[in-house]
Amino acid sequence: MFDRRLVQCFDWGLLAITVLIAVFGLVTLYSASASGSQSILKTLYAKQLIWYGIGVAVMVCCFVFNYKLLDPWANVIYLACVGLLVAVLLFGKYVAGSRRWLMLGPISVQPSELIKIAIIIVLARYYSKEVNTTGFTLRELVIPLLLAAVPFLLIVRQPDLGTGLMLILIVGSMTLFIKIEKRSLMYLAGTGLVFVPMVWFFLKGYQKQRILTFLNPDRDPLGAGYHIIQSKIAIGSGMIFGKGFLEGTQNVLSFLPEQHTDFIFSVLAEEWGLFGTVSLLFLFFLLLAKGLSIAYKCRNPFGSILAVGITVMIFWQVLINTGMVMGLMPVVGIPLPFVSYGGSSIITMMIGIGILMNISMRRFVMD
């Protein structure tokens, strides 16, 4: 029998925030695409609208069933996504020196986006069953570390170090939320301090260039530093209220790199100024607060950890994307949730919102 409380507890606030951010994204994408030819503009915009349509359908599917059904299927979902990552390395499509996309008929899919949701679900299952008051020991963290290491290595192999690091940040944040035993935490922190500097020797040449450019963009203003310098010019020229819709010169004259994907925040800043960027960031703040509130009110450990995982995924993507376009972080190719062009990113975020709605709708259920 249908429980009417599911309708009464539907999270209209979360839906409204998501819709408003999506509107921001579509308006900004229209501007970002305006620097190309009219046919390219129409194609990109139409594709994004189609992805949003699919995303809405996926989101609805994600909140109509009880989220607890994800628990027994967590390992299957994880293995399926890892299988897609393996398929990318074997049959993936090469674009600009990277093999990140899998062609499924006319659709291009980026499995490294989908694995974010899979790792959140499988870790929520593990942590909810093993949780204790003293915190996880190193021995208990072996399984989560292995679960994170397999997709991380497959993603870095593509190569896509930015998404790989994003995976580590999500896993690390979820693990800290669950609590680590003090001695184990000190050991992990000490090991990290020793090994992190050694990562430099394993980076590819262009990755080292990005870090050196972050530290000093003026060392190669017409080469490696060109993108970030143009991005900062666009953000600064927007001032308080921006130049106006479709009036951003950095964007229209094609000075901005990747203006419809990773650097779309610069387009927003140039056309809508500080007012527009603060408005969008405020909406993201409301979204993150909603996610944490859902996690706090959930009476089921699996649902609570799941909500935290989805919230930290959105948090890190917003922080890193906005940080890199402002020159506060190295450029690592992380899309801005709901705003950057890209079907896989849109679908992943809509799955996350659908699961959050699912948990929120069933917050009255006692276990």
N, C-alpha and C positions, 0 to 999 in steps of 0.2 A: 504493500500500500504506500502511495506517495506521501511523504512527510512535508506538510505545509511549511514547517520551520525552515526548510531549505530555501524557499522563496523569500520568507521574512528576513532571513539572515544573509540574503544576497548582498555582496559588497558593491553597492552602487558607487561609493566613493572611489574605490580602486579602479573601477571601470571608467569613471569620468576622468581621473588623472591620466590613465593610459590613452584615452581618446584625445585628450588635449595635447599630450606629448606627440602622438601620431600626427595630429594636425600641424604642429610645429614642424615635424619632419617632412611632411608632404609639401608644405609651402616653401620650406628652405630647399628641398630637392628640386622643386620647379625652378627656383632662382639659380641653383648651382648648375643645372643642366642648360640654362639659357645661353651659356657661352659657346655651346656647340651649335651644330646646324639644327634646323627646325625638326628634321626627321629624327635625329638623335635624341632631342628633347622629348619628343612624343614617345619614342621607344622606351627610354629609361623611365619616364613617368608612368607610362602604361604598365610596364613590368612591375614597378613598385606597387601600383594599385592592385595588380593581380596578386602579388605576394601578400599584400595586406588582406585581400579577400580570403586567400588560403589560410593566412594566419588567424583570422577571426574564426573560421570553421574549426581549425585545430584547437584554438582556445576554448571554444564551446565544448568540443569533445573532451578536453582536459578537465572541465569542471562538472560535467554531468555524472560521471561515475565517482564512486567513493575513492579518494586518494589512497586509502589503505590497501587497495588492490595493487598499488605499485610495489608494495613491500615484497610479496612473493615473486614478482616479476622483475625485481631490480637487477639480478644477475643476468637475466636474459637480455634486458635492455642494454646493459653495459657491454655484454659480449657482442651484441649486434652492432653497436656503434664502433667497438674496436675492430670488428670485421670490416666495417666500411672504411676505417682508416687504413687497414692493410690493403683493401681494394684500391684505395687512392694511390698507394705506392706502386701497385702493380699495373693498374689500368688508368690512372688519373690523367687529367688534361694539363699539359704544361702551359703556364701563362707567366711571362716575364721571369723565367728561370726557376719558377716554383711549381710544384705539382701538388695542388691543394684541392682541386675540384674533380668530382666524379660525374660523368655524363650519364644520366638516366633518361634515355630518349632525348626529347627536346629540352629537358631541365638540367641545369648545372647545380649540383649540391656540394656544399662544403662540410664534410662530416666532422671537422675539427670544431665547428660551432655546436653541433648536436651532442658531441661527447661531454660538453659542459653540463648539460642537464643529466646525462647518464651517470656521470661521476657523482653529482649531487645526490641522486636517488640511491645509488649503491652505497655511498658513505652514510647516508641517513639511515639506511637499513642496518649497516654494521654498528654504527655508534649507538643507535637506539636499543640494540640488544645487549651491548657490552658496557653501557654507561655505568659508572660508579662514582662514589663521592670523593675518592682520593685522587682521581685523575688517571689517565692512561699511561702505562709504562712503555718503555721502548719495545718490549716484546709484543705488547698488544697493538703497537703502532706499525708493526711489520706489514700486516695485511693492507691497511690503508695506504702505506707508502708504495707497496707493490701495485695496488689498484691505480694509483696516480702515475707511477713510473712508466707503465706500459703505454698508455696513450701519449704521455709526455714525449717519450722517445720516438714514437711514430710520428708525432706532429713536428718535432724538431728535425726529423729526417726529411720532411717535405721540401724545403725547410720553412718553418713558420715559428720562429723563436718567441714572438710576441704572444701568440695564442698558447704556446706551451707554458710560458711564464704565467699567463692568466690562469691556467689550470692549477699551477702550483699555489697561486694566491688564494684561489677558491678553496682548495684542500686545506691549506694552512689556516685560513680563517675559520673554517668549520671545525678543525681540530682544536684550535684555541678556544672556540666557544664551548666545546665539550669539556675541556680542561685536560691538561697534561700534568702528570706527576712532576713536582718541582725539580727533582734530580734529573729526570729525563729531559725536561725542558732546557735545563742548563747545559746538558750534554749536546742536545740538538743545536742550541744557539752557538756553543763553542765550535762545533763541527762546521756549522755554516760560515762562521767568521774565518775559519781556516781555508775552506774549500772555495768560497765564492770568488776571491781574487783569482783563483786558478782557472775559472771559467773563461777569462780573457783569452787564454791560449787556445781554447777550442772554438772561439768565434770565427766566423768567416770574415773576409776582408770588408765587405759592405756593412756588416754588423759593427765592426770596430769603428768604421767611419761614422756611423750614426752616433755612437757614444762620444767620439772625439768632437763631432759637430755640435752635440748637445752642450759639451763643456765650453766650446768656443765656436759659435756659428760663423764668426768673421774670418776663420782660418781658410775658408774656401767659399766666399760669398756667391760665386757664379757656378759652383759645383754642388758639393754635398750640403752646403749651408743655404743654398738658394731657397729651398722649399720653406724652411722654418722662418727665414727672414721675410719672405713674401706673406707668410701666414700672420706674422706679428704686425706687419704693415697694415694688413686688412683689418685685424682686430683693433689696432690703435686708431685707424682712420674712421671707424664707426662712431667713435666718441660716445655721447650720452644716448642719443636717439637714432643713430645710424643715418645712412644716406638714403634710405627708402627702398621699397620693394623693387627689385630688378635694376637698381641704380648702383650696385657695388662695382666700382671700376676694376678692382683687383680680380674680381670674379669674371665680369663680362669680358675683360681683355685677356683672360686666360693666364694671368700671372700666378694664380693659386694652383698648386698641384692637387690632384685627387680631390677636387672640390666637391664631388658628389658622394665620396665615400669617407675616407679617414679625416679629411680636412673640411668637412661640411660645417663644423662649428665656426670656422673663420668666416664663411659666407654669411651665416646668421649674424655674427658680430659686426660685420661690415655694413649690412643692410638695416639691422635693427638696433645696433649699438649696445651699450651697457644695459639699457632697459630690456631689450630682447633676450640677451644672454642670462641676465639675472632671473627673468621670468621663467626661462626654460630650466635653469638650475633649481629654482624654487619648486617647480613641478617634480623634478627628480628627487628633491629632498622629501617632498610629500609622499612620493612613491616608496622611497626607502623607509620612511617612518611607518607607512602602512604595512610594509613587509615585516618589520620588526614587531609591530603591534600584533599582527596575525600570529607570529611565532610565539609571542608572550602569552596570548590568550588561548592558544591551542592546548588541549589537555592530553594530547597524544605525543609521546617523545619523538616518534618517527615524523609526524607532521610538523612538529616544532623545529626539528633539525632541518627538515626539507625547506621550510620557509626561510630559515636563516641562510641556507646555502644559496637559494635563488636571490635573496636580497644582497648578499655579498657579491654575487656574480654581477648584478647590475651596478652596484657601488664601484667595484674595481674598474669596470669598463668606462663608466662616466668619468671617474677620477683620472685614469690613464689617458683617455682620448682628449679630454679638455686640457690636461697637463701638457701633453705632447704638442698640441697645436699652439699653445701659448709659450712653448720653449722651456717649460719647467721640467720636462721629462724627455728622454730620448724618443725618437720616432720609432714605434714598434708595430704600427699597422693594426690598431685595435679600433673597431667601428664604434660610433656613438649609438647606444641602444635606441631603437625606434626612429632614428633620424638618418643615419647613414644609409646609402643605397646598398641593397644586398638581400636576396631572398632567404638564405640560410640564417642570417642574423635575425631577420624579422620573425621567422618561424620559431627559432630558439627562444626569443624573448616572449613571444605570444604563448608558447608552451609554459614558460615560467609564470606568466601572469595567470594563465588558466589554472595551474596547480595552486597558486596563491589563493585564487578565488575559491577553489575547491576546499582548501583547508579552512578558509574563513567561513564558508557556508555551513561547515559541519563542526564549528567550534562548540556547539551546545552538546555534542555527543560525548557521553561519559564512557571511559574504558574500565 
